Amino acid sequence: MLTVVARISIKEAAVPRVLAALGPLVAATRAEAGCSFYEFNQSHDAPGLFVVYEKWADQAALDRHMATPHIQAFVAAFGAEFDAAPVVSLFTTVA
């Protein structure tokens, strides 16, 4: 099992548009083969800061996810609204 923790910082002006786009993005991702968990979390203190927590069957499932039309569309729509490059950490479940 592969766990992904991604920290994404969005410009504050874009936050309402990002929030509106998350429902369909999350639903499509949760329906993907190999996805066992996918969740966006928004900071209480910094509205533009999000942490995405994901669990995938393996690296191949994550790679397929990153190539899906819904992820590509999200990046195309909001990539310019990122304050910085996302910080992504990968973990392997050990217990």
N, CA, C and O atoms as a MOPAC input file, in Angstrom:
PM7 MOZYME 1SCF
protein

 N      0.85600 1    -1.17100 1     0.00000 1
 C      0.00000 1     0.00000 1     0.00000 1
 C      0.89900 1     1.23000 1     0.00000 1
 O      1.86100 1     1.30800 1     0.76400 1
 N      0.57900 1     2.17600 1    -0.85300 1
 C      1.33300 1     3.41900 1    -0.99500 1
 C      0.49400 1     4.56800 1    -0.45400 1
 O     -0.65600 1     4.74400 1    -0.85600 1
 N      1.06400 1     5.34600 1     0.45200 1
 C      0.38200 1     6.51200 1     1.01500 1
 C      1.04400 1     7.76200 1     0.46100 1
 O      2.27000 1     7.86400 1     0.41900 1
 N      0.22000 1     8.71200 1     0.03800 1
 C      0.69900 1     9.98800 1    -0.48300 1
 C      0.16200 1    11.09500 1     0.41100 1
 O     -1.02800 1    11.13500 1     0.72600 1
 N      1.05200 1    11.99200 1     0.81500 1
 C      0.65100 1    13.19700 1     1.53200 1
 C      1.18600 1    14.36400 1     0.71400 1
 O      2.39600 1    14.52500 1     0.55300 1
 N      0.26700 1    15.17300 1     0.20100 1
 C      0.65700 1    16.30200 1    -0.64100 1
 C      0.19000 1    17.60100 1     0.00100 1
 O     -0.95900 1    17.72200 1     0.42600 1
 N      1.07900 1    18.55000 1     0.06300 1
 C      0.77500 1    19.87400 1     0.60800 1
 C      0.70000 1    20.83400 1    -0.56700 1
 O      1.67000 1    21.01200 1    -1.30400 1
 N     -0.47000 1    21.45200 1    -0.73300 1
 C     -0.71300 1    22.33500 1    -1.86700 1
 C     -1.11100 1    23.70800 1    -1.34300 1
 O     -2.03200 1    23.83000 1    -0.53500 1
 N     -0.41800 1    24.73100 1    -1.80300 1
 C     -0.72100 1    26.09900 1    -1.40000 1
 C     -1.30100 1    26.85100 1    -2.59500 1
 O     -0.64800 1    26.99300 1    -3.62900 1
 N     -2.53300 1    27.33000 1    -2.44100 1
 C     -3.27300 1    28.01000 1    -3.49900 1
 C     -3.40100 1    29.49100 1    -3.14600 1
 O     -3.59000 1    29.84000 1    -1.98100 1
 N     -3.29900 1    30.35200 1    -4.14200 1
 C     -3.52000 1    31.78300 1    -3.90700 1
 C     -4.92900 1    31.98700 1    -3.35400 1
 O     -5.89000 1    31.38600 1    -3.83400 1
 N     -5.03600 1    32.83400 1    -2.34800 1
 C     -6.29500 1    32.98200 1    -1.62600 1
 C     -7.46800 1    33.35700 1    -2.53200 1
 O     -8.59300 1    32.92000 1    -2.29000 1
 N     -7.22600 1    34.14600 1    -3.55300 1
 C     -8.31100 1    34.55400 1    -4.45300 1
 C     -8.90600 1    33.37400 1    -5.21600 1
 O    -10.06500 1    33.42700 1    -5.62700 1
 N     -8.13400 1    32.32300 1    -5.40900 1
 C     -8.59500 1    31.16000 1    -6.17300 1
 C     -9.27700 1    30.11100 1    -5.30200 1
 O     -9.85300 1    29.16200 1    -5.83400 1
 N     -9.22900 1    30.25400 1    -3.98900 1
 C     -9.75800 1    29.22600 1    -3.09200 1
 C    -11.22600 1    28.89300 1    -3.36600 1
 O    -11.55900 1    27.70900 1    -3.42500 1
 N    -12.12600 1    29.87500 1    -3.53800 1
 C    -13.52700 1    29.50300 1    -3.81200 1
 C    -13.69500 1    28.64200 1    -5.06700 1
 O    -14.51300 1    27.72200 1    -5.07800 1
 N    -12.92900 1    28.93300 1    -6.12300 1
 C    -13.01900 1    28.14600 1    -7.35600 1
 C    -12.45800 1    26.73700 1    -7.14400 1
 O    -13.00200 1    25.76000 1    -7.65900 1
 N    -11.37200 1    26.64400 1    -6.38400 1
 C    -10.79600 1    25.33300 1    -6.09000 1
 C    -11.78800 1    24.49400 1    -5.28700 1
 O    -12.01500 1    23.32500 1    -5.60000 1
 N    -12.37300 1    25.08900 1    -4.25800 1
 C    -13.34200 1    24.36000 1    -3.44200 1
 C    -14.51000 1    23.84900 1    -4.28600 1
 O    -14.98700 1    22.73500 1    -4.07400 1
 N    -14.96600 1    24.65000 1    -5.23000 1
 C    -16.07800 1    24.23700 1    -6.09400 1
 C    -15.68200 1    23.07100 1    -7.00400 1
 O    -16.52800 1    22.25900 1    -7.38000 1
 N    -14.40300 1    22.99000 1    -7.35500 1
 C    -13.94200 1    21.93700 1    -8.26600 1
 C    -13.62500 1    20.62800 1    -7.54700 1
 O    -13.50000 1    19.59000 1    -8.19700 1
 N    -13.49500 1    20.65500 1    -6.23300 1
 C    -13.03400 1    19.46600 1    -5.52300 1
 C    -14.03900 1    18.32300 1    -5.49300 1
 O    -13.63400 1    17.16200 1    -5.54400 1
 N    -15.31900 1    18.60900 1    -5.41400 1
 C    -16.31900 1    17.53700 1    -5.36100 1
 C    -16.19700 1    16.56600 1    -6.52200 1
 O    -16.03600 1    15.36500 1    -6.30100 1
 N    -16.27000 1    17.05700 1    -7.75700 1
 C    -16.13500 1    16.14000 1    -8.89900 1
 C    -14.76000 1    15.48100 1    -8.97800 1
 O    -14.65800 1    14.31100 1    -9.34800 1
 N    -13.70700 1    16.21500 1    -8.63600 1
 C    -12.35900 1    15.64900 1    -8.66700 1
 C    -12.22500 1    14.49700 1    -7.68300 1
 O    -11.71200 1    13.43500 1    -8.03700 1
 N    -12.67600 1    14.69400 1    -6.46600 1
 C    -12.57400 1    13.65600 1    -5.44000 1
 C    -13.43600 1    12.45300 1    -5.80400 1
 O    -13.00100 1    11.31200 1    -5.64800 1
 N    -14.65000 1    12.69300 1    -6.28600 1
 C    -15.53100 1    11.58300 1    -6.66300 1
 C    -14.90500 1    10.73600 1    -7.77700 1
 O    -14.92200 1     9.50700 1    -7.71300 1
 N    -14.36000 1    11.39700 1    -8.78800 1
 C    -13.73800 1    10.65900 1    -9.89600 1
 C    -12.51700 1     9.88100 1    -9.41500 1
 O    -12.29100 1     8.74800 1    -9.84100 1
 N    -11.73900 1    10.48300 1    -8.53800 1
 C    -10.53400 1     9.81300 1    -8.03900 1
 C    -10.89400 1     8.60700 1    -7.18800 1
 O    -10.28000 1     7.54900 1    -7.32200 1
 N    -11.87800 1     8.75400 1    -6.32100 1
 C    -12.27300 1     7.63500 1    -5.45500 1
 C    -12.80100 1     6.44500 1    -6.25400 1
 O    -12.78100 1     5.31400 1    -5.76800 1
 N    -13.27100 1     6.69400 1    -7.46900 1
 C    -13.78800 1     5.62400 1    -8.32300 1
 C    -12.68200 1     4.90400 1    -9.10100 1
 O    -12.94300 1     3.89100 1    -9.74900 1
 N    -11.47400 1     5.41100 1    -9.04100 1
 C    -10.37100 1     4.81000 1    -9.79200 1
 C     -9.95000 1     3.46300 1    -9.20100 1
 O     -9.97600 1     3.26200 1    -7.98700 1
 N     -9.56400 1     2.55600 1   -10.08600 1
 C     -8.99300 1     1.28400 1    -9.64200 1
 C     -7.70500 1     1.56200 1    -8.87900 1
 O     -6.86800 1     2.34800 1    -9.32300 1
 N     -7.55300 1     0.91300 1    -7.73200 1
 C     -6.33500 1     1.06600 1    -6.95700 1
 C     -6.37600 1     2.14600 1    -5.90000 1
 O     -5.45700 1     2.24800 1    -5.08600 1
 N     -7.43200 1     2.96400 1    -5.89300 1
 C     -7.56600 1     4.01900 1    -4.88700 1
 C     -8.37900 1     3.48200 1    -3.71100 1
 O     -9.52200 1     3.06000 1    -3.88500 1
 N     -7.79200 1     3.49800 1    -2.52100 1
 C     -8.55200 1     3.06900 1    -1.34900 1
 C     -8.91400 1     4.23900 1    -0.44100 1
 O     -9.75600 1     4.09300 1     0.44500 1
 N     -8.28600 1     5.40300 1    -0.65000 1
 C     -8.62000 1     6.58400 1     0.15000 1
 C     -8.11200 1     7.82400 1    -0.56900 1
 O     -7.00800 1     7.82800 1    -1.11300 1
 N     -8.93300 1     8.88700 1    -0.56800 1
 C     -8.53000 1    10.14400 1    -1.20400 1
 C     -9.30700 1    11.26400 1    -0.54000 1
 O    -10.53700 1    11.26800 1    -0.54900 1
 N     -8.57900 1    12.21900 1     0.03900 1
 C     -9.23900 1    13.26500 1     0.81000 1
 C     -8.43900 1    14.56500 1     0.74900 1
 O     -7.22200 1    14.56100 1     0.93400 1
 N     -9.12900 1    15.67700 1     0.48800 1
 C     -8.55000 1    17.01800 1     0.56900 1
 C     -8.89800 1    17.59400 1     1.93300 1
 O    -10.03400 1    17.46700 1     2.39000 1
 N     -7.92700 1    18.22900 1     2.58600 1
 C     -8.12600 1    18.88000 1     3.87900 1
 C     -7.65000 1    20.32200 1     3.76300 1
 O     -6.58200 1    20.58700 1     3.21300 1
 N     -8.44600 1    21.25000 1     4.28300 1
 C     -8.12500 1    22.67600 1     4.22300 1
 C     -7.69800 1    23.17000 1     5.59900 1
 O     -8.32300 1    22.83300 1     6.60400 1
 N     -6.65100 1    23.95500 1     5.64300 1
 C     -6.14800 1    24.51000 1     6.89200 1
 C     -7.16300 1    25.45900 1     7.52500 1
 O     -7.84900 1    26.20700 1     6.82800 1
 N     -7.25000 1    25.41800 1     8.84500 1
 C     -8.08100 1    26.37000 1     9.58200 1
 C     -7.44400 1    27.74600 1     9.59500 1
 O     -8.14500 1    28.75800 1     9.58900 1
 N     -6.12300 1    27.78800 1     9.61300 1
 C     -5.39800 1    29.04600 1     9.76900 1
 C     -5.03400 1    29.72100 1     8.45400 1
 O     -4.86600 1    30.94000 1     8.41400 1
 N     -4.91100 1    28.95500 1     7.38900 1
 C     -4.50600 1    29.48600 1     6.08200 1
 C     -5.42600 1    28.88200 1     5.02800 1
 O     -5.18100 1    27.76500 1     4.57200 1
 N     -6.48100 1    29.59300 1     4.63000 1
 C     -7.48800 1    29.01300 1     3.72900 1
 C     -6.94300 1    28.48200 1     2.39900 1
 O     -7.57400 1    27.63000 1     1.77200 1
 N     -5.79900 1    28.96800 1     1.97200 1
 C     -5.22400 1    28.50500 1     0.71100 1
 C     -4.34100 1    27.28400 1     0.84800 1
 O     -3.80200 1    26.79400 1    -0.14500 1
 N     -4.18500 1    26.78200 1     2.06900 1
 C     -3.32700 1    25.62600 1     2.29400 1
 C     -4.17100 1    24.35600 1     2.39400 1
 O     -5.09300 1    24.26100 1     3.20400 1
 N     -3.82900 1    23.39100 1     1.55200 1
 C     -4.53500 1    22.11500 1     1.51900 1
 C     -3.53200 1    20.98200 1     1.71500 1
 O     -2.39200 1    21.05900 1     1.25500 1
 N     -3.96700 1    19.94200 1     2.39500 1
 C     -3.20400 1    18.70600 1     2.48000 1
 C     -4.08400 1    17.61400 1     1.88300 1
 O     -5.23300 1    17.42800 1     2.28400 1
 N     -3.52700 1    16.90900 1     0.93100 1
 C     -4.22900 1    15.80600 1     0.28500 1
 C     -3.65000 1    14.50600 1     0.83900 1
 O     -2.43600 1    14.30100 1     0.83000 1
 N     -4.52600 1    13.64000 1     1.31600 1
 C     -4.12100 1    12.35200 1     1.87500 1
 C     -4.69400 1    11.27100 1     0.96900 1
 O     -5.90100 1    11.21500 1     0.73600 1
 N     -3.80800 1    10.40900 1     0.45800 1
 C     -4.21600 1     9.40500 1    -0.52600 1
 C     -3.62600 1     8.04900 1    -0.15500 1
 O     -2.53800 1     7.97000 1     0.41400 1
 N     -4.36000 1     6.97500 1    -0.48500 1
 C     -3.82900 1     5.61900 1    -0.34700 1
 C     -4.09100 1     4.88300 1    -1.66500 1
 O     -5.21700 1     4.83100 1    -2.16000 1
 N     -3.02300 1     4.32200 1    -2.20700 1
 C     -3.06500 1     3.63300 1    -3.49600 1
 C     -2.53600 1     2.21400 1    -3.34700 1
 O     -1.70400 1     1.93900 1    -2.48200 1
 N     -3.01700 1     1.33100 1    -4.18400 1
 C     -2.58100 1    -0.06600 1    -4.14100 1
 C     -1.08200 1    -0.18000 1    -4.39800 1
 O     -0.39900 1    -0.99600 1    -3.77900 1
 N     -0.57700 1     0.64100 1    -5.31200 1
 C      0.84200 1     0.58900 1    -5.65800 1
 C      1.20200 1     1.81300 1    -6.49700 1
 O      0.34700 1     2.64600 1    -6.79900 1
 N      2.46500 1     1.90900 1    -6.86300 1
 C      2.94600 1     3.04700 1    -7.64500 1
 C      2.26800 1     3.11400 1    -9.00900 1
 O      2.00500 1     4.20400 1    -9.51700 1
 N      1.98800 1     1.96900 1    -9.59800 1
 C      1.33600 1     1.95700 1   -10.91000 1
 C     -0.04700 1     2.60300 1   -10.83800 1
 O     -0.43200 1     3.34000 1   -11.74600 1
 N     -0.79400 1     2.33400 1    -9.76800 1
 C     -2.11800 1     2.94800 1    -9.60900 1
 C     -1.99000 1     4.45200 1    -9.45100 1
 O     -2.78700 1     5.20100 1   -10.01600 1
 N     -1.00100 1     4.90600 1    -8.69400 1
 C     -0.77100 1     6.34600 1    -8.54500 1
 C     -0.38000 1     6.97100 1    -9.87500 1
 O     -0.85500 1     8.05400 1   -10.21700 1
 N      0.47500 1     6.30100 1   -10.62000 1
 C      0.88700 1     6.81500 1   -11.93000 1
 C     -0.31100 1     6.94700 1   -12.87000 1
 O     -0.43000 1     7.93800 1   -13.59000 1
 N     -1.19800 1     5.95000 1   -12.86400 1
 C     -2.40600 1     6.03200 1   -13.69400 1
 C     -3.27400 1     7.20800 1   -13.25100 1
 O     -3.82000 1     7.93300 1   -14.08200 1
 N     -3.39600 1     7.39100 1   -11.94200 1
 C     -4.18100 1     8.50900 1   -11.39900 1
 C     -3.64600 1     9.85400 1   -11.90300 1
 O     -4.41600 1    10.71800 1   -12.32200 1
 N     -2.34400 1    10.01800 1   -11.85700 1
 C     -1.75700 1    11.30400 1   -12.26100 1
 C     -1.97400 1    11.59500 1   -13.74500 1
 O     -1.90600 1    12.75100 1   -14.16200 1
 N     -2.23300 1    10.56900 1   -14.53700 1
 C     -2.46000 1    10.73700 1   -15.97700 1
 C     -3.93300 1    10.85500 1   -16.34400 1
 O     -4.25400 1    11.02600 1   -17.52000 1
 N     -4.84000 1    10.76800 1   -15.36800 1
 C     -6.27200 1    10.80700 1   -15.68000 1
 C     -6.70100 1    12.18700 1   -16.16500 1
 O     -6.07900 1    13.19100 1   -15.81700 1
 N     -7.75600 1    12.23800 1   -16.96300 1
 C     -8.24500 1    13.53500 1   -17.43700 1
 C     -8.65700 1    14.47700 1   -16.30700 1
 O     -8.45000 1    15.68500 1   -16.42000 1
 N     -9.23900 1    13.95300 1   -15.21300 1
 C     -9.68700 1    14.85900 1   -14.14700 1
 C     -8.51100 1    15.49100 1   -13.40400 1
 O     -8.60700 1    16.64600 1   -12.98800 1
 N     -7.41000 1    14.76800 1   -13.22900 1
 C     -6.23100 1    15.37200 1   -12.59700 1
 C     -5.56700 1    16.34800 1   -13.55900 1
 O     -5.16800 1    17.44200 1   -13.16100 1
 N     -5.45000 1    15.96300 1   -14.80000 1
 C     -4.84900 1    16.86300 1   -15.78500 1
 C     -5.65900 1    18.15400 1   -15.92500 1
 O     -5.08400 1    19.23400 1   -16.06500 1
 N     -6.99000 1    18.04800 1   -15.89000 1
 C     -7.85200 1    19.23600 1   -15.98800 1
 C     -7.70100 1    20.12800 1   -14.75100 1
 O     -7.69500 1    21.35300 1   -14.86900 1
 N     -7.58000 1    19.51900 1   -13.56600 1
 C     -7.40800 1    20.29600 1   -12.33800 1
 C     -6.08800 1    21.06900 1   -12.38700 1
 O     -6.04900 1    22.25800 1   -12.07100 1
 N     -5.02700 1    20.40300 1   -12.77800 1
 C     -3.71900 1    21.05500 1   -12.86400 1
 C     -3.74800 1    22.16500 1   -13.91300 1
 O     -3.19300 1    23.24100 1   -13.69200 1
 N     -4.38800 1    21.91000 1   -15.05000 1
 C     -4.47300 1    22.94200 1   -16.08900 1
 C     -5.26900 1    24.14700 1   -15.61000 1
 O     -4.91000 1    25.28700 1   -15.90400 1
 N     -6.34600 1    23.90100 1   -14.87500 1
 C     -7.21000 1    24.99100 1   -14.41600 1
 C     -6.58800 1    25.78000 1   -13.27200 1
 O     -6.78200 1    26.99200 1   -13.18400 1
 N     -5.84000 1    25.10600 1   -12.38800 1
 C     -5.39300 1    25.76900 1   -11.16700 1
 C     -3.88500 1    25.81000 1   -10.97100 1
 O     -3.41500 1    26.39300 1    -9.99400 1
 N     -3.12200 1    25.21600 1   -11.85900 1
 C     -1.66500 1    25.20800 1   -11.70200 1
 C     -1.07300 1    26.60400 1   -11.56200 1
 O     -0.12900 1    26.80100 1   -10.79800 1
 N     -1.61000 1    27.56000 1   -12.28000 1
 C     -1.11200 1    28.93800 1   -12.19100 1
 C     -1.52000 1    29.60500 1   -10.87900 1
 O     -0.99500 1    30.66100 1   -10.52600 1
 N     -2.44600 1    28.99400 1   -10.16800 1
 C     -2.91800 1    29.55200 1    -8.89000 1
 C     -2.14700 1    28.99700 1    -7.69100 1
 O     -2.39900 1    29.39900 1    -6.55600 1
 N     -1.20900 1    28.07500 1    -7.93400 1
 C     -0.40000 1    27.54400 1    -6.83900 1
 C      0.56800 1    28.63500 1    -6.38200 1
 O      1.18900 1    29.30200 1    -7.20900 1
 N      0.69700 1    28.81600 1    -5.06700 1
 C      1.68100 1    29.75700 1    -4.52200 1
 C      3.09500 1    29.21800 1    -4.66500 1
 O      4.05200 1    29.98600 1    -4.76900 1
 N      3.22300 1    27.90600 1    -4.67000 1
 C      4.51200 1    27.22900 1    -4.78200 1
 C      4.25800 1    25.84300 1    -5.34200 1
 O      3.11600 1    25.39300 1    -5.42800 1
 N      5.32000 1    25.18200 1    -5.71600 1
 C      5.17100 1    23.80900 1    -6.19300 1
 C      4.64400 1    22.93800 1    -5.05500 1
 O      5.08200 1    23.08500 1    -3.91400 1
 N      3.71000 1    22.03300 1    -5.35000 1
 C      3.23200 1    21.13000 1    -4.30100 1
 C      4.39300 1    20.32200 1    -3.70100 1
 O      5.34500 1    19.95900 1    -4.39300 1
 N      4.28400 1    20.05700 1    -2.41400 1
 C      5.26700 1    19.21900 1    -1.73200 1
 C      4.60200 1    17.86100 1    -1.53000 1
 O      3.61200 1    17.74600 1    -0.80700 1
 N      5.15000 1    16.84400 1    -2.16900 1
 C      4.54900 1    15.51700 1    -2.15800 1
 C      5.50400 1    14.53800 1    -1.47900 1
 O      6.67900 1    14.44700 1    -1.83300 1
 N      4.97700 1    13.81500 1    -0.50600 1
 C      5.76200 1    12.78900 1     0.19700 1
 C      5.06900 1    11.44200 1     0.02000 1
 O      3.84800 1    11.33500 1     0.13200 1
 N      5.87100 1    10.42100 1    -0.25700 1
 C      5.37400 1     9.06000 1    -0.43300 1
 C      5.80700 1     8.19900 1     0.74600 1
 O      6.93900 1     8.29100 1     1.22100 1
 N      4.87800 1     7.35900 1     1.21300 1
 C      5.14200 1     6.47300 1     2.33100 1
 C      4.65500 1     5.07700 1     1.98100 1
 O      3.72600 1     4.92000 1     1.18900 1
 N      5.27200 1     4.07600 1     2.56300 1
 C      4.82400 1     2.69100 1     2.44100 1
 C      4.22600 1     2.27400 1     3.77000 1
 O      4.82200 1     2.49700 1     4.82400 1
 N      3.05600 1     1.67200 1     3.72200 1
 C      2.42600 1     1.17900 1     4.93800 1
 C      3.25900 1     0.02900 1     5.49600 1
 O      3.58400 1    -0.92500 1     4.78900 1
 N      3.59800 1     0.14100 1     6.78400 1
 C      4.43500 1    -0.89300 1     7.39800 1
 C      3.73200 1    -1.62000 1     8.53700 1
 O      4.19800 1    -2.68000 1     8.95600 1
 N      2.64100 1    -1.09400 1     9.04600 1
 C      1.91400 1    -1.77400 1    10.12400 1
 C      0.48100 1    -1.29600 1    10.14500 1
 O     -0.30700 1    -1.74400 1    10.97800 1

